[in-house]
Amino acid sequence: MELSRQVGRPENDLVILAEGNTSARCGDRFWVKASGKRLHEIHVGGFVEVWLQPVLDLFDQQLEDAAVKQALQAARVDPDQPLMPSIETFMHADLLSLPEVEVVIHTHPTILNGLLTVQGAEEWASWRLFPDEVVLCGPATCWVPYADPGMPLSRAIRTSVRQFIAERGEVPKVLWLANHGLITLGRNGPEAWSATWMAVKAARILAGALATGRPPARLTDEEIDRIHTRPDEHYRQRLLWETQSNISTPST
């Protein structure tokens, strides 16, 4: 819960109003931000506990908007819960079903969203400009073409993530959603949060480099692979991520 508030702090410029959402898996269920709640002031009552498998089963169904709402209501662990899960609950369920993904953070950073509206932005997803971007965001970013929020976007994310895994043999840490925003994944809160914060720093650096009118000097594939596989960097990752986050359950 505390991490969700940190994500929503206005000075971080990751979300405004009721933008963004967070989730954390707990066995066969998960907690997700309720629709309309603001991250910067969220408390235990601002999350909804949802069954994982019933939400995943909806991917194979063609549902109208009204049926989607009914399905989300039915997936709540507590049927008397008055709040509705975020419309992005489908996306959270699918990502939380991936190996070693326990926490998902979805934001709309201003600096990154500016880049995501540029034609040809997909090319930048494979770029890495400095070593710590590789360490905390992985060797590449998973690009997701624009899709309508809700189930269409969730299906687009599922397709892009599985293509990324097939090509690279690992789950992405960072996803860029065209004309929409950022998603980061982690085994715990610190891992997902560090990827968010570093992805935003990388976006600022990329925007600054592009503003010079000269091509950025990006890292080569060999340099990226070297950093991604270095034991000392793996050790540093463990130090950053070993502490379990307060987002693990809304009750903490």
N, C-alpha and C positions, 0 to 999 in steps of 0.2 A: 504494500500500500504506500509506504513512504517513497519507494522508487517511482511509483506512478505519479505522485505529487511532484517529485523532482522533474520528471519528464514534462509535466505541465506548467512549470514555473514560467511566467511571462518573459523573464529576462533571458531564458534559454532560446526563445524564438523557435520552438519546435512545433507548437500548436497554439491556437487561440480559441476562445469560446469552448464549444464542446467537441472540437476536433480531436482526432487521435484516439487510440485505444490500446490497452495492454491486456495480456492474459498470462495465466500460469497453469500448467497441468498438475493434477493431483490424482494419479492412477487412472481410473476409467472415467474421470470427469475433469472439468477445468473451470477456472474462474475467469470471467471476462467483464470488462467495463460495461455498465448498463448504458443503453442508448440515451443520449442527451445529457449525461453527466460530464462535469468538467474535471479534467485530470488534476489540476493544481489544487483543488479543494476536496478531492474525493476521500471518502471514508469507507468503513466496512460495508455500509449499506449501499454503496455505489457500484458494487460488483454483483454479478449474477452467477450462480453455480449451474453448470450445464453438463449434461451427459455427453460424452465424446462420440460414441458410436452412432447414436441416432442422428446427430448432425452430419457425420460423414456419409451416412446412408442416403442423405438428401441429394448428394452430388449426382446420383444416377436417375433423379427424377426431374421432370419438367414442371415447375411450379409457377403459378401466377403470383403476383405480389401479395394478395390476401392469403394464399396458401402458405407462402413463405413465413408470414407473420404467425400463422397458426402453428406451423412446424417449430418455430423458435420457442413459442410458448410451451409447446408439448415437450421440448427438450430440457426445460428447466428441472433441476433436481427437486426443488420445492415448487409444486404446482400453485401454491398460494402466494408465491413471490409476485408482488405487484409490478415490478420493473421488467422491462424487456431487454434481452441481451442486445448488444450492438449489432447493427446490420452486417458488420464484418465478422460476425461469429463464425461463419462458414470458413472464411480464410484462416482464422485462428485455429479452428479445429483441425483443418488439413495440415497446417504447419506444425502444430503440436503433436501430430501423429508421426512426424519424421524422426529418424534415429537421433537420440541425444538432444532433442529440442524440448525444453521445459518451459521456456519463457519467450514471449513474442512482444515486441514493442513496435507500434505503428504510429508514425508522426508525419507532419507536413512542414518540414523546415523551409523557411522562406528562401534562403540562399540556394538550397538544392532544388526546390520546386521551380525556381527561375531557370535553372539549367535543364530541368526535365520538360520544359515547354519549347526547347530549341529543336528544330528539325535536325535529325541525325545524332541526337543525344545518345542513342544506343551504343555508338562506337566508344564513348567514354567509359561505359560500364566495364570494359576489359582493361582499362588503363589503371596503372598504379603509379603515383608520382613520388612517393617517399616511403621508406621502410616501415614506419609504424602503421601506415595504412594497410600494408600487407599483414602485419602481425595481428591487428585487431579487427580488420574487415575481411580478411582472407585474400586469396590471390586474384579474385575477380568478383564483380557484382552481377547478380542475376537480374537481367532486364525483363520487365513485364510490359507488353504493349497496353495501351489504354483500353479499359473496359468499364462498363457501367458498375458503380459500387454495388456490393451485395454478391449474389450468386454468380453473375457474369464475371466480375473481377476475381472472385475466388477460383473459378474454373481456369481463368487465364493464368493466375498465379500457380495453380497446380501444374498446368502444362509447362510453363517456363521453368519451374523448379525441377521437375522431373527430367527435362531436357538438360538442364545444368548438371544434375547428378550423373546422367548418362554420359555426358561429355567429359566431366572433370573427376568423377569418382568420389565426390564429397558433397555434403549439404552446404549451400551457400550461407554465409553469415549475414550478408546484406542483400536486399532486394530494392531496386528502383522501380517505381510504378510510374509509367509515363503520364505526364500531366496530372499527377496525383500526390505522390509522396514516397516515404521511406519505410521499410520494414527491416528490423534486425532480429536475429534469432540467437538463443543462447541456452546452455545447460543450466544456467542460473541467471539471476538478475544482473550481477556485475558483468557477465560476458555480453549479454544483450545491450546493456547500457553503454559499455565501453565501445561497442561497435557503432552505436548511435552517435556518440559524441565524436568519435574519430571520423565517421562518415561525413558529419557536418563540417568538421575542420577540413577534410579533403575537398569538399564542395567549395569552401571559401578559397582554398588554394587554387583549385581548377578555375574558378571564376576569375581570380586575379591574374592567373597566367594567360587565360584567353583574352583578357582585356588589354594585354600588351600588343595584341595583333600579331604576335609571333607564336609559332607552334611550341607547346610545352615539351620539355625534355623528359619524357616518361621513362620509367624503368623498363628494361628489356624483359622478355619472358624468362631468360636465364637468371637475371637478377632477382626477379620475383620468386622463382622457384627456390633459389638459394636461401632467401630470407624465410620463405614459408616452411622450409624443412630444417632450419638451423636449431639444434638442441638448446642453445642458450635463449633463443627467442621463445621456445616452448616452455622453458622454465619461467621466463618472465610472464608469459600468459597465465601460468598456474598461480603465480603470486597475485596477479590482478583479479583472477576469477575464483579463487578458492573459497572466499567468504560467501555464504549463502545470502541471497538478497531478501529484503523485507517484502518483495512482491510475491514470494512463494505462495502465500495464502492471504486473503484480505483480512484475516483476523490478527495478523502480526503487526 
